Amino acid sequence: MAVAIDAPSAASARLSGDRSLRVFRALLDAAARPGTIVEACIDDVPPLLAAVLALADLDQRVAVLGEFEGDAAGFDLRWSELISSVTGARIVEPAEADMVIARSGLTDEVVRSLRTASAFDPERGARLFIACEIKGSPGVSTDTWVGLTATGPGAPTGSSVEIRGVDPSVFEVLNEQNTRPPAGIDTWLIDPSGRHVGLPRTARVSIAHTAGAAGTSAEQRQEGI
């Protein structure tokens, strides 16, 4: 049964104009520089939630994966209800959504179901926000981190980060879905500390290391997906 949203919870999640603009600029900056870490932390709202609150409105349809998980900011109620209450956005299944928030449970099947729209109507492609841990440019990879290199406009020579908490197959499917720009899916990786990494539909993503992330061996490899 869904937990009712009380007034204090909704009020604390409602971003002021200044905070909303700060998050919006971080999202744009991250998308303009694929694979580069951009910081944007709103102290009392989880960064993943803040990203959607800064963009969602009455005309947007939002899907939430893994919404029953707790978080450090104390939002124990359903994120879908909170987003709908604060922004007026309609909550739908991922295949119908303009924005998809993946707190957990993101699979390649879900990504394959997301809207990519078309070259004549690219703005209808989904925007995907994924919760994960992020750290800087790969050094010596371990068996729990995945090295990603994004190449494309804004990162002509490639820009690299390491992440944890996302199955590498997700990026394989994103590359498949983004082969016909301007159609495609714009993606942001967001960690609890407020780090953002953009992977726009124009970027290609290579996996430098997949050990441990999907039950594979601890071998390092460079794979262009």
Summary of the structure (lengths in Angstrom):
residues: 225
radius of gyration: 16.8
end to end distance: 41.0
largest distance: 50.6
contacts: 754
relative contact order: 0.18
helix: 28%
strand: 28%
